[in-house]
């Protein structure tokens, strides 16, 4: 099971790393993977809140920053973190479509 998930430094979560197509896993392995993913998935909103807090702090710094170069750096950091949030939401929603297909 540990090989089925890898740490993603950018996202700050474990993400699936399946070695074969989903259909080739037996039912009990699929269920174990889904259970493990559900635990990870449940922590994604908390991870998003952490990143939003960081973005808010950076925006506070940006609002008082007088140096153009530093403002650009802050904007780049904010944009990068916003991209991480977008990707986390994609991972979060991924489970909903997989789960509904599994129950069909």
N, C-alpha and C positions, 0 to 999 in steps of 0.2 A: 504493500500500500504506500509506503514512504516514497517509492520510486514513481508513483502516479501523480505526485505533486512536487513542485519545485518552488523555492523562495524567489520572489521577484522583488529585487531591491527598490526599483522605481515605484511599484505599487504598494509595497509594504505588506504583502500577503503571499500566501502560497497559492499557486495557480496550477490547474491540471496539466499534466505532462504524460498523456496516455501514449503507450508504445504501440498500440494497435487500434484499429477502428472499434468503436463502441460496441458494435454488434458481435465482435469476436470475444468479448468478455462474457463469462458465464453470469447467470442471473445473480448469484450470491456476491460475486465480485462487483458487479454493477451496483448492487444495493449498498455494499460497503463503501464504494467510491462516492456514491451519492450522499450517504450519511456523513462522510468526512467533509465533502464539499459543502454540505448544508451548514456544518459548524463554521467553516471558514466564511461562507457567504453571510452568515448571521453577524459577523464582525465587520463586514464592509461598511455599513452605515456609520459605525463608530470611527473607522479609519477616515471616512470622508469628513466627519465632523472635526477630527484632528487637523486635517489639511485645511479645512475652511477656517479654523482658528488661526493657523499660520498665515493664510492669505489675508485675513483681517488685520493681523499685526503688520504685515508687509504693506498693506494699503494705508494703515495709520502712518507708517514711516514715510511712505510716498507722498502723503498729503502735506508733510512738512519739509520734504527734501528740497534743497535749493540747487544742488549740483545736478546738471543734466545727465552726466555719465552714471551717477548713482541712481538717478530716477530710471534710466534705461535698464540698469541691472535689476532693480526692484520689479519693474514691469516684466522683464524676462522671467524672473522667478515666479511671479504671480501667474503668468501665462503657462509656465511649465507645470505648476501645481494644479491649475485648472484643467490641464490636459490629463493629469493623473486622475482627478476626480471623474472626468468623463469616462476614462477607461475603466475605473472601478464600477461606475454605474453599468457599463456594458457587461462586465463580469457578473454583476449582481443580477441583471435581467436575464442573462444566459440560462441560469438555472430554471427560471420560470418556463422557458420554452422546452427545455429538456425534460423537466418533470411532467409537463402536460403531454408530451409525446410518449413518455414511458407509461402513462396511465391510459392511453388510447387503445 
